[in-house]
Amino acid sequence: MRLTALPGWVIGDAASVQEEVARLGRLTVAERWAATCLCARDALWALRQSPDPERALALEDPLPESSRVALARLRARRTPPA
């Protein structure tokens, strides 16, 4: 049997992501910092479990071209410190 339409309870990917991160946009600076600390703690735990933590730390994802362009644009707009 083939569905012609999704059930009403199904939402699209974009709506799902927006719903999931909406709460994060309302966090205070202190709450964001606490969440950052929890992420860092979990990352350290994962590194300690790794058989080769140095290799894990050395891994680096390259920046996408769109990010390079955005960074160049932001750096060009930046005013030098007085």
trRosetta pair geometry for C-beta under 8 A, 3 or more apart (Angstrom, degrees):
i j d omega theta_ij theta_ji phi_ij phi_ji
3 6 6.7 64 149 -86 139 41
6 10 4.2 -95 165 66 121 137
7 10 5.2 100 63 -8 76 103
11 15 4.3 -103 168 92 116 128
11 16 5.4 150 97 -61 108 80
11 19 7.3 57 104 -11 160 142
12 15 4.9 89 58 15 80 103
12 16 6.7 -138 99 -10 39 92
13 16 5.5 -59 -147 35 29 114
13 17 6.4 24 159 -16 66 105
14 17 6.0 -57 -150 37 29 106
14 18 6.2 27 155 -17 65 109
15 18 5.7 -55 -144 40 31 111
15 19 6.1 34 156 -22 65 107
16 19 5.8 -56 -149 35 27 111
16 20 6.3 24 154 -19 62 110
17 20 5.6 -58 -147 37 32 111
17 21 6.2 4 164 1 68 111
18 21 6.5 -69 -140 48 25 92
18 22 6.1 49 158 -54 64 97
19 22 5.9 -33 -146 -3 26 118
20 23 7.9 -65 166 20 33 99
21 24 4.9 -47 -165 30 68 120
21 25 6.7 72 142 -25 81 94
22 25 6.0 -55 -161 28 37 113
22 26 7.3 23 150 -11 65 107
23 26 6.0 -68 -161 38 38 106
23 27 7.3 57 145 -47 67 90
24 27 5.7 -30 -160 -7 43 118
24 32 7.8 83 -167 -102 81 91
24 35 7.8 -144 -127 111 96 178
27 31 4.0 -132 -167 93 100 122
27 32 4.9 128 115 -56 129 80
27 35 7.0 -32 -154 -7 165 136
28 31 4.6 96 49 7 76 102
28 32 7.0 -138 93 -4 40 86
29 32 5.7 -54 -148 36 32 112
29 33 6.3 34 152 -21 65 105
30 33 5.6 -52 -148 35 31 113
30 34 6.5 34 152 -20 64 103
31 34 5.6 -50 -148 34 34 113
31 35 6.5 34 152 -18 64 104
32 35 5.7 -54 -150 37 33 111
32 36 6.3 37 150 -22 65 104
33 36 5.5 -52 -148 34 33 115
33 37 6.4 37 152 -21 65 102
34 37 5.7 -51 -150 33 32 113
34 38 6.6 34 151 -19 63 103
35 38 5.6 -51 -151 34 34 113
35 39 6.6 36 150 -19 65 103
36 39 5.7 -53 -151 35 33 111
36 40 6.4 33 151 -19 66 105
37 40 5.6 -53 -146 37 33 111
37 41 6.3 36 153 -22 65 104
38 41 5.6 -51 -148 34 32 114
38 42 6.5 30 154 -16 64 105
39 42 5.8 -57 -150 38 32 110
39 43 6.3 33 151 -21 66 105
40 43 5.6 -52 -147 35 33 113
40 44 6.5 34 154 -19 65 103
41 44 5.9 -54 -151 35 31 110
41 45 6.5 34 150 -20 63 104
42 45 5.5 -50 -149 33 35 115
42 46 6.4 36 152 -19 66 103
43 46 5.7 -52 -149 35 33 111
43 47 6.5 35 151 -20 65 104
44 47 5.6 -51 -147 35 34 113
44 48 6.4 36 154 -20 65 104
45 48 5.8 -56 -152 34 31 111
45 49 6.6 25 152 -16 64 108
46 49 5.8 -60 -152 38 33 110
46 50 6.7 47 148 -38 64 99
46 56 7.9 -158 126 174 95 155
47 50 5.5 -44 -153 13 37 119
47 53 4.6 70 -178 -134 88 113
47 56 5.9 -171 -119 90 79 141
47 57 7.0 45 -128 -59 126 95
48 53 7.1 14 -82 -81 27 137
50 53 4.7 127 75 -78 119 65
50 55 7.8 -148 157 60 131 90
50 56 4.9 -50 -158 -25 171 147
52 55 4.1 16 132 21 116 119
52 56 6.5 141 98 -20 71 86
53 56 5.3 -55 -147 38 40 115
53 57 6.1 38 156 -19 71 105
54 57 5.8 -56 -149 38 30 109
54 58 6.3 30 152 -22 64 109
55 58 5.6 -58 -148 35 32 113
55 59 7.0 45 152 -36 63 94
56 59 6.0 -42 -160 9 34 114
63 67 4.4 -115 -178 83 104 127
63 68 5.5 125 112 -55 122 84
63 71 7.7 -12 173 -6 158 139
64 67 4.9 96 60 5 77 101
64 68 7.3 -140 100 -5 42 86
65 68 5.4 -52 -150 34 39 115
65 69 6.4 39 153 -20 69 103
66 69 5.8 -52 -150 35 32 112
66 70 6.4 31 152 -18 64 106
67 70 5.6 -53 -145 38 34 111
67 71 6.2 35 156 -19 67 105
68 71 5.9 -55 -147 37 29 110
68 72 6.3 30 155 -19 64 106
69 72 5.8 -55 -149 36 30 111
69 73 6.4 30 153 -19 64 106
70 73 5.7 -55 -149 36 32 112
70 74 6.4 29 154 -16 66 106
71 74 5.7 -56 -146 39 32 109
71 75 6.1 30 156 -18 67 107
72 75 5.8 -55 -144 38 29 110
72 76 6.3 31 155 -22 63 106
73 76 5.8 -55 -150 34 29 112
73 77 6.6 22 154 -14 63 108
74 77 5.9 -60 -150 38 33 107
74 78 6.6 48 150 -42 65 98
75 78 5.5 -38 -150 8 36 120
